[in-house]
Amino acid sequence: MGYILALAVALAESGKDVLGKIASRVLPVPLLLGAYKLVALTIVLPLAVLTWRAQDISFLPILVADALLNTLAFYLYLKAISISPLSLTVPLLSFSPLFLLLSSYLMLGQRVSFAGAVGVLLVVVGAYFLNVSDIRRGILAPIRSLLSEPGSRHMLIVALIWSITANLDKMGVDRVGPLAWVALMSGGVSLGAFAVASLRGDVRAKASHLHIVAIMGILDALGAVLQMVAITLTLVPYVIAIKRTSILWSAIAGILIFKEKKPHERLLGAAMMLSGVVLILLRA
């Protein structure tokens, strides 16, 4: 049952990607982010109150830092998928566990296992294969093509930020509980995004677009709750590994729904990167 719930989380993430790409074409990104996170907060809040376990306010500095970083990360995420193909940008989230693995080695001296090293290699080679047809212009052309895409650069920054916030999230969850931390982060990101939207004057939205925002918020909350249930039924690394299959589902959705180009190499690259992530998560 835990595996099924983890797969549902992955599909919820991919559904949110598709809706985010559609909505970001008609709504300012800060407004979209603030609105759907507010919907998610509304849904998760009752569960958060019931499971709250904080004894003091020591979590507040962590919350502020995490919320600021995640506001930037989610903004760049939505910006990336709005201006560039899903099948090119979303797979680059595979670099997040890679960055985390490398930082643990450099800062803490934690050694990388053989399986972890193979996982790193698969992520890097998979990223190369996302534009492998460009190799006819030179062996480095696929890398140049990747980095020349604005959305790709945004998503690599997101992956780097999330490799940092992973530790902040763990500290926050330890202090207040999983669902309470989800609610606090949803509220923090929503507040930060609305502040940016207000400063930019991006505060108007058509009622016809609100249903997309509502569904994104529901999927966001549903994914968080199902993930918490799944990790009570099976091992955490397995849940996270299955959740990461959203990389592949989003790439497939981009190709089928948005008719994105280079389908074969994008799917091959995404599959290789996903394999690398699974190896890192399960064996590193």
For each residue, the residues with C-beta under 8 A, 3 or more apart:
1: 4 5 233
2: 5 6 230 231 232 233 234 238 239
3: 6 7 230 234 238 242
4: 1 7 8
5: 1 2 8 9 226 227 229 230 233 239
6: 2 3 9 10 226 227 230 234 238 239 242 243
7: 3 4 10 11 242 245
8: 4 5 11 12 222 223 226
9: 5 6 12 13 223 226 227 230 239 242 243 246
10: 6 7 13 14 242 243 244 245 246 249
11: 7 8 14 15 246 249
12: 8 9 15 16 219 220 222 223 226
13: 9 10 16 17 219 223 243 246 249 250
14: 10 11 17 18 246 249 250 253
15: 11 12 18 19 215 219
16: 12 13 19 20 216 219 220 223
17: 13 14 20 21 81 86 90 246 250 253
18: 14 15 21 22 86 250 253 257
19: 15 16 22 23 212 215 216 219
20: 16 17 23 24 32 77 78 81 82 216
21: 17 18 24 25 81 82 86 254 258
22: 18 19 25 26 212
23: 19 20 26 27 32 209 212 213 216
24: 20 21 27 29 32 78 79 81 82
25: 21 22 82
26: 22 23 206 209
27: 23 24 31 32 35 205 209 213
28: 31 32 197 200 202
29: 24 32 33 75 78 79 82
30: 33 34 75 193 194 196 197 200 202
31: 27 28 34 35 193 194 197 202 203 204 205
32: 20 23 24 27 28 29 35 36 78 213 216
33: 29 30 36 37 71 74 75 78 189 190 193
34: 30 31 37 38 189 190 191 192 193 194 196 197
35: 27 31 32 38 39 190 205 210 213 217
36: 32 33 39 40 213 214 216 217 220
37: 33 34 40 41 74 186 187 189 190 193 217 220
38: 34 35 41 42 186 187 190 194 217
39: 35 36 42 43 213 214 216 217 218 220 221
40: 36 37 43 44 182 186 217 218 220 221 224
41: 37 38 44 45 183 186 187 190
42: 38 39 45 217
43: 39 40 217 218 221 222
44: 40 41 47 48 179 182 183 186 221 224 225
45: 41 42 48 49 183
46: 49 50
47: 44 50 51 179 183 225
48: 44 45 51 52 177 179 180 182 183 184
49: 45 46 52 180
50: 46 47
51: 47 48 177 178 179 180
52: 48 49 176 177 180
53: 176 177 180
54: 57 59 175 176 177 180
55:
56:
57: 54 60
58: 61 62 175
59: 54 62 63 171 172 175 176 184
60: 57 63 64
61: 58 64 65
62: 58 59 65 66 168 171 172 175
63: 59 60 66 67 172 184 185 188
64: 60 61 67 68 188
65: 61 62 68 69 168
66: 62 63 69 70 165 168 169 172 185 188
67: 63 64 70 71 184 185 188 189 191 192
68: 64 65 71 72 188 192
69: 65 66 72 73 161 164 165 168
70: 66 67 73 74 161 165 185 188 189
71: 33 67 68 74 75 188 189 192 193 196
72: 68 69 75 76 161
73: 69 70 76 77 157 158 161 162 165
74: 33 37 70 71 77 78 189 193
75: 29 30 33 71 72 78 79 193 196
76: 72 73 79 80 154 155 157 158 161
77: 20 73 74 80 81 154 155 158
78: 20 24 29 32 33 74 75 81 82
79: 24 29 75 76 82 83 151 154
80: 76 77 83 84 89 150 151 152 154 155 158
81: 17 20 21 24 77 78 84 86 89 90 151
82: 20 21 24 25 29 78 79 151
83: 79 80 150 151
84: 80 81 88 89 149 150 151 152 154 155
85: 88 89 151 254 258 260 261 266
86: 17 18 21 81 89 90 250 251 253 254 258 260
87: 90 91 130 250 251 252 254 255 260 262 263 266 267 270
88: 84 85 91 92 130 131 146 149 151 152 254 260 266
89: 80 81 84 85 86 92 149 151 152 154 155
90: 17 81 86 87 93 155 246 247 250 251 254 270
91: 87 88 94 126 127 130 247 251 266 269 270 273 274
92: 88 89 95 127 152 155 156 158 159 273
93: 90 96 155 158 159 162 247
94: 91 97 98 123 126 127 159 244 247 273 274 276 277
95: 92 98 99 123 127 156 159 160 163
96: 93 99 100 158 159 160 162 163 166
97: 94 100 101 119 163 277 280 281 284
98: 94 95 101 102 119 120 123 124 159 163 276 280
99: 95 96 102 103 159 160 163
100: 96 97 103 104 163 166
101: 97 98 104 105 112 116 120 280 284
102: 98 99 105 106 120
103: 99 100 106 107 163
104: 100 101 107 108 110
105: 101 102 108 109 110 111 112
106: 102 103
107: 103 104
108: 104 105
109: 105
110: 104 105
111: 105
112: 101 105 116 117 120 284
113: 116 117 283 284
114: 117 118
115: 118 119 279 280 282 283 284
116: 101 112 113 119 120 279 280 283 284
117: 112 113 114 120 121
118: 114 115 121 122 276 279
119: 97 98 115 116 122 123 275 276 277 278 279 280 283 284
120: 98 101 102 112 116 117 123 124 276 280
121: 117 118 124 125 276
122: 118 119 125 126 272 273 275 276 279
123: 94 95 98 119 120 126 127 272 273 276 277 280
124: 98 120 121 127 128 276
125: 121 122 128 129 272
126: 91 94 122 123 129 130 268 269 270 271 272 273 274 275 276
127: 91 92 94 95 123 124 130 146 269 273
128: 124 125 131 132 142 143 146 269
129: 125 126 132 142 265 268 269 272
130: 87 88 91 126 127 142 146 262 265 266 269 270
131: 88 128 134 141 142 143 145 146 262 265
132: 128 129 135 142 265 268 269
133: 136 262 265
134: 131 137 141 142 144 145
135: 132 138 139 141 142
136: 133 141
137: 134 141
138: 135 141
139: 135
140: 143 144
141: 131 134 135 136 137 138 144 145
142: 128 129 130 131 132 134 135 145 146
143: 128 131 140 146 147
144: 134 140 141 147 148
145: 131 134 141 142 148 149
146: 88 127 128 130 131 142 143 149 152
147: 143 144 152 153
148: 144 145 152
149: 84 88 89 145 146 152 153
150: 80 83 84 153 154
151: 79 80 81 82 83 84 85 88 89 154 155
152: 80 84 88 89 92 146 147 148 149 155 156
153: 147 149 150 156 157
154: 76 77 79 80 84 89 150 151 157 158
155: 76 77 80 84 89 90 92 93 151 152 158 159
156: 92 95 152 153 159 160
157: 73 76 153 154 160 161
158: 73 76 77 80 92 93 96 154 155 161 162
159: 92 93 94 95 96 98 99 155 156 162 163
160: 95 96 99 156 157 163 164
161: 69 70 72 73 76 157 158 164 165
162: 73 93 96 158 159 165 166
163: 95 96 97 98 99 100 103 159 160 166
164: 69 160 161 167 168
165: 66 69 70 73 161 162 168 169
166: 96 100 162 163 169 170
167: 164 170 171
168: 62 65 66 69 164 165 171 172
169: 66 165 166 172 173 181 185
170: 166 167 173 174
171: 59 62 167 168 174 175
172: 59 62 63 66 168 169 175 176 181 184 185
173: 169 170 176 177 178 181
174: 170 171
175: 54 58 59 62 171 172
176: 52 53 54 59 172 173 180 181 184
177: 48 51 52 53 54 173 180 181
178: 51 173 181 182 228
179: 44 47 48 51 182 183 224 225 228
180: 48 49 51 52 53 54 176 177 183 184
181: 169 172 173 176 177 178 184 185
182: 40 44 48 178 179 185 186 221 224 228
183: 41 44 45 47 48 179 180 186 187
184: 48 59 63 67 172 176 180 181 187 188
185: 63 66 67 70 169 172 181 182 188 189
186: 37 38 40 41 44 182 183 189 190 220 221
187: 37 38 41 183 184 190 191
188: 63 64 66 67 68 70 71 184 185 191 192
189: 33 34 37 67 70 71 74 185 186 192 193
190: 33 34 35 37 38 41 186 187 193 194
191: 34 67 187 188 194 195
192: 34 67 68 71 188 189 195 196
193: 30 31 33 34 37 71 74 75 189 190 196 197
194: 30 31 34 38 190 191 197 198
195: 191 192 198 199
196: 30 34 71 75 192 193 199 200
197: 28 30 31 34 193 194 200 202 203
198: 194 195 201 202 203
199: 195 196
200: 28 30 196 197
201: 198
202: 28 30 31 197 198
203: 31 197 198
204: 31
205: 27 31 35 209 210 213
206: 26 209 210
207: 210
208: 211
209: 23 26 27 205 206 212 213
210: 35 205 206 207 213 214
211: 208 214 215
212: 19 22 23 209 215 216
213: 23 27 32 35 36 39 205 209 210 216 217
214: 36 39 210 211 217 218
215: 15 19 211 212 218 219
216: 16 19 20 23 32 36 39 212 213 219 220
217: 35 36 37 38 39 40 42 43 213 214 220 221
218: 39 40 43 214 215 221 222
219: 12 13 15 16 19 215 216 222 223
220: 12 16 36 37 39 40 186 216 217 223 224
221: 39 40 43 44 182 186 217 218 224 225
222: 8 12 43 218 219 225 226
223: 8 9 12 13 16 219 220 226 227
224: 40 44 179 182 220 221 227 228
225: 44 47 179 221 222 228 229
226: 5 6 8 9 12 222 223 229 230
227: 5 6 9 223 224 230 231 239 243
228: 178 179 182 224 225 231 232
229: 5 225 226 232 233
230: 2 3 5 6 9 226 227 233 234 239
231: 2 227 228 234 235 236 239
232: 2 228 229
233: 1 2 5 229 230
234: 2 3 6 230 231 238 239
235: 231 238 239
236: 231 239 240
237: 240 241 281 282
238: 2 3 6 234 235 241 242 282
239: 2 5 6 9 227 230 231 234 235 236 242 243
240: 236 237 243 244 281
241: 237 238 244 245 277 278 281 282
242: 3 6 7 9 10 238 239 245
243: 6 9 10 13 227 239 240 246
244: 10 94 240 241 247 274 277 278 281
245: 7 10 241 242 248 249 274
246: 9 10 11 13 14 17 90 243 249 250
247: 90 91 93 94 244 250 251 270 273 274 277
248: 245 251 252 267 270 271 274
249: 10 11 13 14 245 246 252 253
250: 13 14 17 18 86 87 90 246 247 253 254
251: 86 87 90 91 247 248 254 255 266 267 270
252: 87 248 249 255 256 267
253: 14 17 18 86 249 250 256 257 258
254: 21 85 86 87 88 90 250 251 257 258 260 266
255: 87 251 252 258 259 260 263 266 267
256: 252 253 259
257: 18 253 254
258: 21 85 86 253 254 255
259: 255 256
260: 85 86 87 88 254 255 263 266
261: 85
262: 87 130 131 133 265 266
263: 87 255 260 266 267
264: 267 268
265: 129 130 131 132 133 262 268 269
266: 85 87 88 91 130 251 254 255 260 262 263 269 270
267: 87 248 251 252 255 263 264 270 271
268: 126 129 132 264 265 271 272
269: 91 126 127 128 129 130 132 265 266 272 273
270: 87 90 91 126 130 247 248 251 266 267 273 274
271: 126 248 267 268 274 275
272: 122 123 125 126 129 268 269 275 276
273: 91 92 94 122 123 126 127 247 269 270 276 277
274: 91 94 126 244 245 247 248 270 271 277 278
275: 119 122 126 271 272 278 279
276: 94 98 118 119 120 121 122 123 124 126 272 273 279 280
277: 94 97 119 123 241 244 247 273 274 280 281
278: 119 241 244 274 275 281 282
279: 115 116 118 119 122 275 276 282 283 284
280: 97 98 101 115 116 119 120 123 276 277 283 284
281: 97 237 240 241 244 277 278 284
282: 115 237 238 241 278 279
283: 113 115 116 119 279 280
284: 97 101 112 113 115 116 119 279 280 281
